[in-house]
Amino acid sequence: MIENEKELIEAIAEMREEEAFALAKGMLDRGEDPVRVLELCREAMDIVGKRFEKQEYFLPELVLAGEMLENIGAIAKPLIQEKSGGASNKLGRVLIGTVHGDLHDIGKNIVTFMLDINGFEVKDIGIDVPVAKFVEEIQDFKPAVVGLSGFLTLAFDSMKETVQAIEAAGLRDQMKIMIGGGQVDEAVRTYTGADAYGINAVAAVTLCREWIAA
């Protein structure tokens, strides 16, 4: 990782708002990949999330981190859109939401945006989504892929409950389920019963492409 990338992650993680925005804007102005800039933001949010779980950070820090990401995203996203040229034919439907008990939406929002500009029809049902709401939305929207987002470790149980409820409703065979979030890995995927996990927004797009094209 090059020096300015480390500096950006550190500035966000340490809540240095003005510095973080200036660093991100400088990288984008120099023509660096906007997807990479958002990925660095996500890495910084992983650090913020861990500090929150250790009670080193509290709700005000989470709110400030979210504002920083929103401001950086506002200048990065149009550049991604420009690069993609937009896609008119929708590739397939993806339903995404943050599972119940978790209020984080930064990673989810980045994934939603990346799926959208890559041609998927995405329905984002928000944060702290109850199990029953996922089932109801699946029945209504009929997605090919369902994305369960969670940032805190407590979200793992919520993901598992959601997958089990989808199965109990007789819907499990009709779609693929991916999970994502700061601390998600293969062990968590196995625990939840999801089909795959995405380590970042680009990986999530790749998974959707593979599944929907299959």
TORKOL-46244 format. One record per residue: residue in one letter; z, y, x of N, C-alpha, C in turn; residue number from 1. Coordinates in Angstrom, 1 decimal, padded with zeros to 4 digits. Layout:
SITE   rest       nZ       nY       nX      caZ      caY      caX       cZ       cY       cX    nr
SITE      A        Z        Y        X        Z        Y        X        Z        Y        X   NUM
...
This chain:
SITE   rest       nZ       nY       nX      caZ      caY      caX       cZ       cY       cX    nr
SITE      M    000.0   -001.2    000.8    000.0    000.0    000.0    000.0    001.2    000.9     1
SITE      I   -000.9    002.2    000.6   -001.0    003.4    001.4    000.1    004.4    001.1     2
SITE      E    000.3    005.3    002.0    001.5    006.2    001.9    001.6    007.0    000.6     3
SITE      N    000.5    007.6    000.1    000.6    008.4   -001.1    000.9    007.5   -002.3     4
SITE      E    000.5    006.2   -002.3    000.8    005.3   -003.4    002.3    005.1   -003.4     5
SITE      K    002.9    004.8   -002.3    004.4    004.6   -002.2    005.1    005.9   -002.7     6
SITE      E    004.6    007.0   -002.3    005.2    008.3   -002.7    005.2    008.5   -004.2     7
SITE      L    004.1    008.1   -004.8    004.0    008.3   -006.3    005.0    007.4   -007.0     8
SITE      I    005.1    006.1   -006.5    006.0    005.2   -007.2    007.4    005.7   -007.0     9
SITE      E    007.7    006.2   -005.8    009.1    006.7   -005.5    009.4    007.9   -006.3    10
SITE      A    008.5    008.8   -006.5    008.7    010.1   -007.2    009.0    009.8   -008.7    11
SITE      I    008.2    008.8   -009.3    008.5    008.5   -010.7    009.9    007.8   -010.8    12
SITE      A    010.1    006.8   -009.9    011.3    006.0   -010.0    012.6    006.9   -009.8    13
SITE      E    012.4    007.9   -009.0    013.5    008.8   -008.7    013.6    010.0   -009.6    14
SITE      M    012.7    010.0   -010.6    012.7    011.1   -011.7    012.3    012.5   -011.2    15
SITE      R    011.5    012.5   -010.1    011.0    013.8   -009.6    009.7    014.1   -010.4    16
SITE      E    009.8    014.7   -011.5    008.7    014.9   -012.5    007.5    015.7   -011.9    17
SITE      E    007.8    016.9   -011.4    006.8    017.7   -010.9    006.0    017.1   -009.7    18
SITE      E    006.8    016.5   -008.8    006.2    015.9   -007.6    005.3    014.7   -008.0    19
SITE      A    005.8    013.9   -009.0    005.0    012.8   -009.4    003.7    013.2   -010.0    20
SITE      F    003.7    014.2   -010.9    002.5    014.7   -011.5    001.5    015.2   -010.5    21
SITE      A    002.1    016.0   -009.5    001.2    016.6   -008.4    000.6    015.5   -007.6    22
SITE      L    001.3    014.5   -007.3    000.8    013.4   -006.5   -000.3    012.6   -007.2    23
SITE      A   -000.1    012.3   -008.5   -001.1    011.6   -009.3   -002.3    012.5   -009.5    24
SITE      K   -002.2    013.7   -009.7   -003.3    014.6   -009.9   -004.1    014.7   -008.6    25
SITE      G   -003.4    014.8   -007.5   -004.1    014.9   -006.2   -004.9    013.6   -005.9    26
SITE      M   -004.4    012.5   -006.3   -005.1    011.2   -006.1   -006.3    011.2   -006.9    27
SITE      L   -006.2    011.6   -008.2   -007.3    011.6   -009.1   -008.4    012.6   -008.7    28
SITE      D   -007.9    013.8   -008.3   -008.9    014.8   -007.8   -009.7    014.4   -006.6    29
SITE      R   -009.1    013.5   -005.8   -009.8    013.0   -004.6   -010.7    011.8   -004.9    30
SITE      G   -010.7    011.5   -006.2   -011.6    010.4   -006.6   -011.1    009.0   -006.6    31
SITE      E   -009.8    008.9   -006.4   -009.2    007.5   -006.4   -009.2    006.9   -007.8    32
SITE      D   -009.2    005.6   -007.8   -009.4    004.8   -009.0   -008.3    005.2   -010.1    33
SITE      P   -008.6    005.7   -011.2   -007.6    006.0   -012.2   -006.8    004.8   -012.7    34
SITE      V   -007.5    003.6   -012.8   -006.8    002.4   -013.2   -005.7    002.1   -012.2    35
SITE      R   -006.0    002.3   -010.9   -005.0    002.1   -009.9   -003.8    003.0   -010.0    36
SITE      V   -004.1    004.3   -010.3   -003.0    005.2   -010.5   -002.1    004.8   -011.7    37
SITE      L   -002.7    004.3   -012.8   -001.9    003.9   -013.9   -001.1    002.6   -013.5    38
SITE      E   -001.7    001.8   -012.7   -001.0    000.6   -012.2    000.2    000.9   -011.4    39
SITE      L    000.1    001.9   -010.5    001.2    002.4   -009.7    002.3    002.9   -010.6    40
SITE      C    001.9    003.6   -011.7    002.9    004.1   -012.7    003.7    002.9   -013.3    41
SITE      R    002.9    001.8   -013.6    003.6    000.7   -014.2    004.6    000.0   -013.2    42
SITE      E    004.2    000.0   -011.9    005.1   -000.5   -010.9    006.3    000.3   -010.8    43
SITE      A    006.2    001.6   -010.9    007.3    002.5   -010.9    008.2    002.3   -012.1    44
SITE      M    007.6    002.0   -013.3    008.4    001.7   -014.5    009.2    000.4   -014.3    45
SITE      D    008.6   -000.6   -013.6    009.4   -001.8   -013.3    010.7   -001.5   -012.6    46
SITE      I    010.7   -000.5   -011.7    011.9   -000.1   -011.0    012.8    000.6   -011.9    47
SITE      V    012.3    001.5   -012.7    013.1    002.2   -013.7    013.8    001.2   -014.7    48
SITE      G    013.0    000.2   -015.1    013.5   -000.8   -016.0    014.7   -001.6   -015.4    49
SITE      K    014.5   -002.0   -014.2    015.6   -002.7   -013.5    016.9   -001.9   -013.3    50
SITE      R    016.7   -000.6   -013.0    017.8    000.3   -012.9    018.5    000.5   -014.3    51
SITE      F    017.7    000.5   -015.3    018.3    000.6   -016.7    019.1   -000.6   -017.0    52
SITE      E    018.6   -001.8   -016.7    019.3   -003.0   -017.0    020.6   -003.1   -016.2    53
SITE      K    020.6   -002.5   -015.0    021.8   -002.5   -014.1    022.8   -001.3   -014.5    54
SITE      Q    022.4   -000.6   -015.5    023.1    000.6   -016.0    023.2    001.7   -014.9    55
SITE      E    022.2    001.7   -014.0    022.1    002.8   -013.1    021.4    004.0   -013.7    56
SITE      Y    020.5    003.6   -014.7    019.8    004.6   -015.5    020.2    004.4   -017.0    57
SITE      F    020.0    005.5   -017.8    020.3    005.4   -019.2    019.1    005.9   -020.0    58
SITE      L    019.3    006.1   -021.3    018.2    006.5   -022.1    017.5    007.8   -021.7    59
SITE      P    018.2    008.9   -021.3    017.5    010.1   -020.8    016.5    009.8   -019.7    60
SITE      E    016.9    008.9   -018.8    016.0    008.6   -017.7    014.7    007.9   -018.2    61
SITE      L    015.0    007.0   -019.2    013.8    006.3   -019.8    012.9    007.2   -020.5    62
SITE      V    013.5    008.2   -021.2    012.7    009.2   -021.9    011.9    010.0   -020.9    63
SITE      L    012.5    010.5   -019.8    011.8    011.3   -018.8    010.7    010.5   -018.1    64
SITE      A    011.0    009.2   -017.8    010.0    008.4   -017.2    008.8    008.2   -018.1    65
SITE      G    009.1    008.1   -019.4    008.0    008.0   -020.4    007.1    009.2   -020.5    66
SITE      E    007.8    010.4   -020.4    007.1    011.7   -020.4    006.2    011.8   -019.2    67
SITE      M    006.7    011.4   -018.0    005.9    011.5   -016.8    004.7    010.6   -016.9    68
SITE      L    004.8    009.4   -017.5    003.7    008.5   -017.6    002.7    009.0   -018.6    69
SITE      E    003.2    009.7   -019.7    002.3    010.2   -020.7    001.5    011.4   -020.1    70
SITE      N    002.1    012.2   -019.3    001.4    013.3   -018.7    000.3    012.9   -017.6    71
SITE      I    000.7    011.8   -016.9   -000.2    011.3   -015.9   -001.4    010.6   -016.6    72
SITE      G   -001.0    009.8   -017.7   -002.0    009.1   -018.5   -003.0    010.1   -019.1    73
SITE      A   -002.5    011.2   -019.5   -003.4    012.2   -020.2   -004.5    012.7   -019.3    74
SITE      I   -004.3    012.7   -017.9   -005.4    013.1   -017.0   -006.2    011.9   -016.5    75
SITE      A   -005.5    010.7   -016.5   -006.2    009.5   -015.9   -007.1    008.8   -016.9    76
SITE      K   -006.7    008.8   -018.2   -007.4    008.0   -019.2   -008.8    008.5   -019.5    77
SITE      P   -009.0    009.9   -019.5   -010.4    010.3   -019.7   -011.3    009.9   -018.6    78
SITE      L   -010.8    009.8   -017.4   -011.6    009.4   -016.2   -012.0    007.9   -016.4    79
SITE      I   -011.1    007.1   -016.9   -011.4    005.7   -017.1   -012.5    005.6   -018.2    80
SITE      Q   -012.3    006.4   -019.3   -013.3    006.4   -020.4   -014.7    006.8   -019.9    81
SITE      E   -014.7    007.8   -019.0   -015.9    008.3   -018.4   -016.6    007.2   -017.7    82
SITE      K   -015.8    006.4   -016.8   -016.4    005.4   -016.0   -016.9    004.2   -016.9    83
SITE      S   -016.2    003.9   -017.9   -016.6    002.8   -018.7   -017.8    003.0   -019.6    84
SITE      G   -018.0    004.3   -019.9   -019.2    004.7   -020.7   -019.0    004.4   -022.2    85
SITE      G   -017.8    003.8   -022.5   -017.5    003.4   -023.9   -018.3    002.2   -024.3    86
SITE      A   -017.8    001.4   -025.2   -018.5    000.2   -025.7   -018.6    000.3   -027.2    87
SITE      S   -019.8    000.2   -027.7   -020.0    000.3   -029.2   -019.8   -001.0   -029.9    88
SITE      N   -020.2   -002.1   -029.4   -020.0   -003.4   -030.1   -018.6   -004.0   -029.7    89
SITE      K   -017.8   -004.1   -030.7   -016.5   -004.7   -030.5   -016.6   -006.2   -030.2    90
SITE      L   -015.8   -006.6   -029.1   -015.9   -007.9   -028.6   -015.0   -008.9   -029.4    91
SITE      G   -014.0   -008.4   -030.0   -013.0   -009.2   -030.8   -011.8   -008.4   -031.1    92
SITE      R   -010.9   -009.0   -032.0   -009.7   -008.3   -032.4   -008.5   -008.7   -031.6    93
SITE      V   -007.7   -007.7   -031.2   -006.5   -008.0   -030.5   -005.4   -007.2   -031.2    94
SITE      L   -004.3   -008.0   -031.5   -003.1   -007.3   -032.1   -002.0   -007.3   -031.0    95
SITE      I   -001.4   -006.1   -030.8   -000.4   -006.0   -029.8    000.8   -005.2   -030.2    96
SITE      G    002.0   -005.6   -029.7    003.2   -004.9   -030.1    004.3   -005.2   -029.1    97
SITE      T    005.3   -004.4   -029.1    006.5   -004.7   -028.3    007.5   -005.4   -029.2    98
SITE      V    008.0   -006.5   -028.7    008.9   -007.4   -029.5    010.2   -006.7   -029.9    99
SITE      H    010.8   -007.3   -030.9    012.1   -006.7   -031.4    013.2   -006.7   -030.3   100
SITE      G    013.9   -005.6   -030.4    015.0   -005.4   -029.4    014.6   -004.6   -028.2   101
SITE      D    013.3   -004.3   -028.1    012.8   -003.6   -026.9    012.0   -002.4   -027.4   102
SITE      L    012.3   -001.2   -026.8    011.7    000.0   -027.2    010.7    000.6   -026.2   103
SITE      H    010.3   -000.2   -025.3    009.4    000.3   -024.2    007.9    000.2   -024.7   104
SITE      D    007.2    001.2   -024.4    005.8    001.2   -024.8    004.8    001.6   -023.8   105
SITE      I    005.2    002.0   -022.6    004.3    002.5   -021.6    003.3    001.4   -021.2   106
SITE      G    003.8    000.2   -020.8    002.8   -000.8   -020.4    001.9   -001.2   -021.6   107
SITE      K    002.5   -001.3   -022.8    001.7   -001.7   -024.0    000.6   -000.7   -024.2   108
SITE      N    001.0    000.6   -024.1    000.0    001.7   -024.3   -001.2    001.6   -023.3   109
SITE      I   -000.8    001.3   -022.1   -001.9    001.2   -021.1   -002.8    000.0   -021.4   110
SITE      V   -002.2   -001.1   -021.8   -003.0   -002.3   -022.1   -003.9   -002.0   -023.3   111
SITE      T   -003.3   -001.4   -024.3   -004.1   -001.0   -025.6   -005.3   -000.1   -025.2   112
SITE      F   -005.0    000.9   -024.4   -006.1    001.8   -024.0   -007.2    001.0   -023.2   113
SITE      M   -006.8    000.2   -022.3   -007.8   -000.5   -021.5   -008.6   -001.5   -022.3   114
SITE      L   -007.9   -002.2   -023.3   -008.7   -003.1   -024.2   -009.7   -002.3   -025.0   115
SITE      D   -009.2   -001.2   -025.5   -010.1   -000.3   -026.4   -011.3    000.1   -025.7   116
SITE      I   -011.2    000.7   -024.4   -012.3    001.2   -023.7   -013.2    000.1   -023.2   117
SITE      N   -012.7   -001.2   -023.2   -013.5   -002.3   -022.8   -014.2   -003.0   -024.0   118
SITE      G   -014.0   -002.4   -025.2   -014.8   -002.9   -026.3   -014.1   -003.8   -027.3   119
SITE      F   -012.8   -003.9   -027.2   -012.1   -004.7   -028.1   -011.6   -003.9   -029.3   120
SITE      E   -011.5   -004.5   -030.5   -010.9   -003.8   -031.6   -009.4   -004.1   -031.6   121
SITE      V   -008.6   -003.0   -031.2   -007.2   -003.2   -031.0   -006.3   -002.6   -032.1   122
SITE      K   -005.3   -003.4   -032.5   -004.3   -002.8   -033.5   -003.0   -002.9   -032.8   123
SITE      D   -002.4   -001.7   -032.5   -001.1   -001.6   -031.9   -000.1   -001.3   -033.0   124
SITE      I    000.9   -002.3   -033.1    001.9   -002.2   -034.2    003.2   -001.6   -033.7   125
SITE      G    003.2   -001.0   -032.5    004.4   -000.3   -032.1    005.4   -001.1   -031.3   126
SITE      I    006.7   -000.5   -031.4    007.8   -001.1   -030.6    008.8   -001.7   -031.5   127
SITE      D    009.7   -002.5   -030.9    010.8   -003.1   -031.7    010.3   -003.8   -032.9   128
SITE      V    009.2   -004.6   -032.8    008.5   -005.2   -034.0    009.2   -006.5   -034.4   129
SITE      P    009.7   -006.5   -035.6    010.4   -007.8   -036.1    009.4   -008.9   -036.1   130
SITE      V    010.0   -010.1   -036.0    009.1   -011.3   -036.0    008.3   -011.4   -037.2   131
SITE      A    008.9   -011.1   -038.4    008.1   -011.2   -039.7    007.0   -010.2   -039.7   132
SITE      K    007.1   -009.1   -039.1    006.0   -008.1   -039.1    004.8   -008.6   -038.3   133
SITE      F    005.1   -009.3   -037.1    004.0   -009.9   -036.4    003.2   -010.9   -037.2   134
SITE      V    004.0   -011.7   -037.9    003.3   -012.8   -038.8    002.5   -012.1   -039.9   135
SITE      E    003.1   -011.1   -040.5    002.4   -010.4   -041.6    001.1   -009.7   -041.1   136
SITE      E    001.2   -009.0   -039.9    000.0   -008.4   -039.3   -001.1   -009.3   -038.9   137
SITE      I   -000.6   -010.5   -038.4   -001.6   -011.5   -038.0   -002.4   -012.0   -039.2   138
SITE      Q   -001.7   -012.2   -040.3   -002.3   -012.7   -041.6   -003.3   -011.7   -042.1   139
SITE      D   -002.9   -010.4   -041.9   -003.8   -009.3   -042.4   -005.0   -009.0   -041.5   140
SITE      F   -004.7   -008.9   -040.2   -005.7   -008.4   -039.2   -006.6   -009.5   -038.7   141
SITE      K   -006.0   -010.7   -038.7   -006.8   -011.9   -038.2   -007.3   -011.7   -036.8   142
SITE      P   -006.4   -011.5   -035.8   -006.9   -011.2   -034.4   -007.2   -012.6   -033.7   143
SITE      A   -008.1   -012.4   -032.7   -008.4   -013.6   -031.8   -007.3   -013.7   -030.8   144
SITE      V   -006.7   -012.6   -030.4   -005.6   -012.6   -029.4   -004.4   -011.8   -029.9   145
SITE      V   -003.2   -012.3   -029.6   -002.0   -011.5   -029.9   -001.3   -011.2   -028.6   146
SITE      G   -001.0   -010.0   -028.4   -000.2   -009.6   -027.2    001.2   -009.2   -027.5   147
SITE      L    002.1   -009.9   -026.9    003.6   -009.6   -027.0    004.1   -008.9   -025.8   148
SITE      S    004.5   -007.7   -026.0    005.0   -006.9   -024.8    006.5   -006.8   -024.8   149
SITE      G    007.1   -006.8   -023.6    008.5   -006.7   -023.5    008.9   -006.3   -022.1   150
SITE      F    009.8   -005.3   -022.0    010.1   -004.8   -020.7    011.4   -005.3   -020.1   151
SITE      L    012.4   -005.5   -021.0    013.7   -006.0   -020.7    013.8   -007.5   -020.8   152
SITE      T    014.8   -008.1   -020.0    014.9   -009.6   -020.0    015.3   -010.1   -021.4   153
SITE      L    015.9   -009.3   -022.2    016.3   -009.7   -023.6    015.1   -009.9   -024.4   154
SITE      A    013.9   -009.4   -024.0    012.7   -009.5   -024.8    012.2   -011.0   -024.7   155
SITE      F    012.6   -011.7   -023.7    012.1   -013.1   -023.5    012.4   -014.0   -024.8   156
SITE      D    013.7   -013.8   -025.2    014.1   -014.6   -026.4    013.3   -014.1   -027.7   157
SITE      S    013.1   -012.8   -027.7    012.3   -012.3   -028.9    010.9   -012.8   -028.8   158
SITE      M    010.3   -012.9   -027.7    008.9   -013.4   -027.5    008.9   -014.8   -028.0   159
SITE      K    009.9   -015.6   -027.6    009.9   -017.0   -028.0    010.0   -017.2   -029.5   160
SITE      E    010.9   -016.4   -030.1    011.1   -016.4   -031.5    009.8   -016.0   -032.3   161
SITE      T    009.1   -015.1   -031.7    007.9   -014.6   -032.3    006.8   -015.7   -032.3   162
SITE      V    006.7   -016.4   -031.1    005.7   -017.4   -031.0    006.1   -018.6   -032.0   163
SITE      Q    007.4   -018.9   -032.0    007.8   -020.0   -032.9    007.5   -019.6   -034.4   164
SITE      A    007.7   -018.4   -034.8    007.5   -017.9   -036.2    006.0   -018.0   -036.5   165
SITE      I    005.1   -017.6   -035.5    003.7   -017.7   -035.7    003.3   -019.2   -035.9   166
SITE      E    003.9   -020.1   -035.2    003.6   -021.5   -035.3    004.1   -022.0   -036.7   167
SITE      A    005.3   -021.6   -037.1    005.9   -022.0   -038.3    005.0   -021.6   -039.5   168
SITE      A    004.4   -020.4   -039.3    003.5   -019.9   -040.4    002.2   -020.6   -040.5   169
SITE      G    001.9   -021.5   -039.5    000.7   -022.3   -039.5   -000.5   -021.5   -038.9   170
SITE      L   -000.2   -020.4   -038.1   -001.2   -019.5   -037.6   -001.5   -019.8   -036.1   171
SITE      R   -000.7   -020.6   -035.5   -000.7   -020.7   -034.0   -002.1   -021.1   -033.4   172
SITE      D   -002.8   -022.0   -034.2   -004.0   -022.6   -033.7   -005.2   -021.6   -033.8   173
SITE      Q   -005.0   -020.5   -034.5   -006.1   -019.6   -034.8   -006.2   -018.5   -033.8   174
SITE      M   -005.3   -018.5   -032.8   -005.4   -017.4   -031.8   -004.8   -017.8   -030.5   175
SITE      K   -005.0   -017.0   -029.5   -004.4   -017.1   -028.2   -003.2   -016.1   -028.1   176
SITE      I   -002.2   -016.4   -027.5   -001.0   -015.4   -027.3   -000.8   -015.1   -025.9   177
SITE      M   -000.8   -013.9   -025.5   -000.5   -013.5   -024.2    000.8   -012.6   -024.2   178
SITE      I    001.5   -012.7   -023.1    002.7   -011.9   -023.0    002.6   -011.0   -021.8   179
SITE      G    003.3   -009.9   -021.8    003.3   -009.0   -020.6    004.5   -008.1   -020.6   180
SITE      G    004.8   -007.6   -019.4    006.0   -006.7   -019.2    006.5   -006.8   -017.8   181
SITE      G    007.4   -005.9   -017.5    007.8   -005.8   -016.1    008.2   -007.1   -015.4   182
SITE      Q    008.9   -008.0   -016.0    009.5   -009.1   -015.3    008.9   -010.4   -015.8   183
SITE      V    007.8   -010.4   -016.5    007.2   -011.6   -017.0    006.5   -012.4   -015.9   184
SITE      D    006.7   -013.7   -015.9    006.0   -014.6   -014.9    005.7   -015.9   -015.6   185
SITE      E    005.3   -016.9   -014.8    004.9   -018.2   -015.3    006.1   -018.9   -016.0   186
SITE      A    007.2   -018.7   -015.4    008.4   -019.4   -016.0    008.7   -018.8   -017.4   187
SITE      V    008.6   -017.5   -017.5    008.8   -016.9   -018.8    007.7   -017.3   -019.8   188
SITE      R    006.5   -017.4   -019.3    005.4   -017.8   -020.2    005.7   -019.2   -020.8   189
SITE      T    006.2   -020.1   -019.9    006.5   -021.5   -020.3    007.6   -021.4   -021.3   190
SITE      Y    008.6   -020.6   -021.1    009.8   -020.5   -022.0    009.4   -020.0   -023.4   191
SITE      T    008.5   -019.0   -023.4    008.1   -018.4   -024.7    007.1   -019.3   -025.5   192
SITE      G    006.4   -020.1   -024.8    005.3   -020.9   -025.4    004.0   -020.1   -025.6   193
SITE      A    003.9   -019.0   -024.9    002.6   -018.2   -024.9    001.5   -019.0   -024.1   194
SITE      D    000.3   -018.6   -024.3   -000.8   -019.2   -023.6   -001.0   -018.7   -022.2   195
SITE      A   -000.7   -017.5   -022.0   -000.8   -016.9   -020.6    000.0   -015.6   -020.5   196
SITE      Y    000.1   -015.1   -019.3    000.8   -013.8   -019.2   -000.2   -012.9   -018.3   197
SITE      G   -000.1   -011.6   -018.6   -000.9   -010.7   -017.8    000.0   -009.9   -016.9   198
SITE      I   -000.3   -009.8   -015.6    000.5   -009.1   -014.7    000.3   -007.6   -014.8   199
SITE      N   -000.9   -007.2   -015.3   -001.2   -005.8   -015.5   -002.3   -005.7   -016.6   200
SITE      A   -002.7   -004.4   -016.8   -003.6   -004.2   -017.9   -005.0   -004.8   -017.6   201
SITE      V   -005.4   -004.8   -016.4   -006.7   -005.4   -016.0   -006.7   -006.9   -016.2   202
SITE      A   -005.6   -007.5   -015.9   -005.5   -008.9   -016.1   -005.5   -009.3   -017.6   203
SITE      A   -004.9   -008.4   -018.4   -004.9   -008.6   -019.9   -006.3   -008.5   -020.4   204
SITE      V   -007.1   -007.6   -019.9   -008.5   -007.4   -020.4   -009.3   -008.7   -020.0   205
SITE      T   -009.0   -009.2   -018.8   -009.7   -010.3   -018.3   -009.4   -011.6   -019.1   206
SITE      L   -008.1   -011.7   -019.5   -007.7   -012.8   -020.3   -008.5   -012.8   -021.7   207
SITE      C   -008.5   -011.6   -022.3   -009.1   -011.4   -023.6   -010.6   -011.7   -023.5   208
SITE      R   -011.2   -011.3   -022.4   -012.7   -011.6   -022.3   -012.9   -013.1   -022.2   209
SITE      E   -012.1   -013.8   -021.4   -012.3   -015.2   -021.2   -012.1   -015.9   -022.5   210
SITE      W   -011.0   -015.6   -023.2   -010.7   -016.3   -024.5   -011.7   -016.1   -025.6   211
SITE      I   -012.1   -014.8   -025.7   -013.0   -014.5   -026.8   -014.4   -014.9   -026.6   212
SITE      A   -014.8   -015.0   -025.3   -016.2   -015.4   -024.9   -016.3   -017.0   -025.0   213
SITE      A   -015.1   -017.6   -024.9   -015.1   -019.1   -024.9   -015.6   -019.7   -026.2   214
